[in-house]
Amino acid sequence: MMFAVGALIAAAVILRILIGSSSQKGKVKRKSRSSSERKQPARTSLKRRSDAIILKSNTSQLSAGEFERILALYFLNQGYKVEETGKFGNDGGVDLVITDRRGERTAVQAKCYFNKRVEPRFVRELVGAKRNHNCVLSLLITTSDLSDKAKAEAQQHHVDYWNGLILQSKFKSWKVWQGQMK
């Protein structure tokens, strides 16, 4: 008798799942976006383009993963050893760990933003995450800029940062990159 009741409950649960999933077919839930996010061009893709292509792309055409990759290529070219920690999405606040010739490790967080500034929570996240990656230094790199509060937190916690102007200057002097900052 208990077996029959258990089997009946299991069958009801399975039927409920099947009915629920078939009634959801064709419906797409859309995430509400702010007006600044709606204005941004679509930069996400399922497959990352080759290094040769992203080195010729404008920053506005790069996905987050491609932006991280272009930074990895930049640091490799500058003589750093690079570990790409953000490849699989859940990076814990650190996209790259770069190691200089002396063995000093720096945690790098990359933000490819347009029409918005980096918030203080990303600075705090990087400060905590650098310890998890055994890093002494931290560097936040963005195509835009940090908010005033984020700049204050960066100064307080000794987080270096490159805003869009600094990044543009570094990329211009790096002869490998052929894109533009947009």
HUTA-V834322 format. One record per pair of residues at least 24 apart in sequence whose ideal C-beta (glycine too) atoms are under 10 Angstrom apart, sorted by the first residue. I is the first residue (numbers start at 1). J is the second residue. If there is no record, write none. Layout:
# HUTA-V834322
I;J / I;J
This chain:
# HUTA-V834322
34;115 / 34;116 / 35;115 / 36;113 / 36;114 / 36;115 / 36;116 / 37;114 / 37;115 / 37;116 / 38;115 / 39;114 / 39;115 / 40;113 / 40;114 / 40;115 / 40;116 / 41;114 / 41;182 / 43;67 / 43;112 / 43;114 / 48;87 / 51;176 / 52;178 / 53;179 / 54;177 / 54;179 / 55;174 / 55;176 / 55;177 / 55;178 / 55;179 / 56;177 / 56;178 / 56;179 / 56;180 / 57;177 / 57;178 / 57;179 / 57;180 / 57;182 / 58;178 / 58;179 / 58;180 / 58;181 / 58;182 / 59;112 / 59;113 / 59;114 / 59;143 / 59;144 / 59;164 / 59;167 / 59;168 / 59;171 / 59;177 / 59;179 / 59;180 / 59;181 / 59;182 / 60;112 / 60;114 / 60;143 / 60;179 / 60;180 / 60;181 / 60;182 / 61;179 / 61;180 / 61;182 / 62;112 / 62;143 / 62;179 / 62;182 / 63;112 / 64;89 / 64;95 / 64;110 / 64;111 / 64;112 / 64;113 / 65;89 / 65;95 / 65;110 / 65;112 / 66;112 / 67;95 / 67;110 / 67;111 / 67;112 / 67;113 / 67;141 / 67;142 / 67;143 / 68;95 / 68;96 / 68;108 / 68;109 / 68;110 / 68;112 / 68;141 / 69;95 / 69;96 / 69;110 / 70;110 / 70;112 / 70;171 / 70;174 / 70;176 / 70;177 / 70;179 / 71;95 / 71;96 / 71;98 / 71;108 / 71;110 / 71;112 / 71;139 / 71;141 / 71;162 / 71;167 / 71;170 / 71;171 / 72;96 / 72;98 / 72;108 / 72;110 / 73;174 / 73;176 / 73;177 / 74;98 / 74;141 / 74;167 / 74;170 / 74;171 / 74;174 / 74;176 / 74;177 / 75;99 / 75;100 / 75;106 / 75;108 / 75;139 / 76;176 / 77;174 / 77;175 / 77;176 / 77;177 / 78;170 / 78;174 / 80;104 / 80;105 / 80;106 / 80;108 / 81;105 / 82;108 / 83;108 / 83;133 / 84;108 / 85;129 / 85;132 / 85;133 / 86;110 / 91;125 / 91;129 / 91;133 / 92;125 / 92;126 / 92;128 / 92;129 / 92;132 / 92;133 / 93;121 / 93;122 / 93;123 / 93;124 / 93;125 / 93;126 / 93;127 / 93;128 / 93;129 / 93;130 / 93;132 / 93;133 / 93;138 / 93;140 / 94;125 / 94;126 / 94;128 / 94;129 / 94;130 / 94;132 / 94;133 / 94;135 / 94;138 / 95;126 / 95;129 / 95;140 / 95;141 / 96;133 / 96;139 / 96;141 / 97;130 / 97;133 / 97;134 / 97;135 / 98;135 / 98;137 / 98;139 / 99;135 / 100;137 / 103;136 / 104;135 / 104;136 / 104;137 / 105;130 / 105;133 / 105;134 / 105;135 / 105;136 / 105;137 / 105;138 / 106;130 / 106;133 / 106;135 / 106;136 / 106;137 / 106;138 / 106;139 / 106;160 / 107;131 / 107;132 / 107;133 / 107;134 / 107;135 / 107;136 / 107;137 / 107;138 / 107;139 / 107;140 / 107;159 / 108;133 / 108;135 / 108;137 / 108;138 / 108;139 / 108;140 / 108;141 / 108;160 / 108;162 / 109;138 / 109;139 / 109;140 / 109;141 / 109;142 / 109;159 / 109;161 / 110;139 / 110;140 / 110;141 / 110;142 / 110;143 / 110;162 / 110;167 / 111;140 / 111;141 / 111;142 / 111;143 / 111;144 / 111;146 / 111;161 / 112;141 / 112;142 / 112;143 / 112;144 / 113;142 / 113;143 / 113;144 / 113;145 / 113;164 / 114;143 / 114;144 / 114;164 / 114;182 / 115;144 / 116;142 / 116;144 / 116;145 / 116;147 / 117;142 / 117;144 / 117;145 / 117;146 / 117;147 / 117;148 / 117;149 / 117;150 / 117;151 / 117;163 / 118;142 / 118;143 / 118;144 / 118;145 / 118;146 / 118;147 / 118;150 / 118;151 / 118;154 / 118;161 / 118;163 / 119;146 / 119;147 / 119;149 / 119;150 / 119;153 / 120;146 / 120;147 / 120;148 / 120;149 / 120;150 / 120;151 / 120;152 / 120;153 / 120;154 / 120;156 / 121;149 / 121;150 / 121;153 / 122;146 / 122;147 / 122;150 / 122;153 / 122;154 / 122;159 / 123;147 / 123;149 / 123;150 / 123;151 / 123;152 / 123;153 / 123;154 / 123;155 / 123;156 / 123;157 / 123;159 / 123;161 / 124;150 / 124;153 / 124;154 / 124;157 / 124;159 / 126;153 / 126;154 / 126;157 / 126;159 / 126;161 / 127;153 / 127;154 / 127;156 / 127;157 / 127;158 / 127;159 / 128;157 / 130;157 / 130;159 / 141;166 / 141;167 / 141;170 / 142;166 / 142;167 / 143;167 / 143;168 / 143;181 / 143;182
